[in-house]
Amino acid sequence: MDKRGLTGQYSQFVIAGAAIAVIAPKFEAWRPAYGASSIADPAIETETHRKALTEFRKAVGKRQPKLTIETGLMALDGSIQMFS
């Protein structure tokens, strides 16, 4: 965020779901929501996350129309794929 000149000008929310929804017994009920085919390969899994984040962005936008919302998916190597 420093590189983008946004230091101190944003709030960051990290929503766990990818790995924890797959392995944590507490979240077993989450698994059937999208089905095994939604994570069949990395490209399909990324698309599943993109769709969910799009819906999240729309829901927040309805409640806070003046808020700028950026969504992305962080890979295990720390790289981030942004979704608009």
Buried (B, 14 or more C-beta within 10 A) or exposed (E): EEEEEEEEEEEEEEEEEBEEBEEEEEEEEEEEEBEEEBBEEEEEBBEBBBEBBEEBBEEBEEEEEEEEBEBEBEEEEEEEEEBE
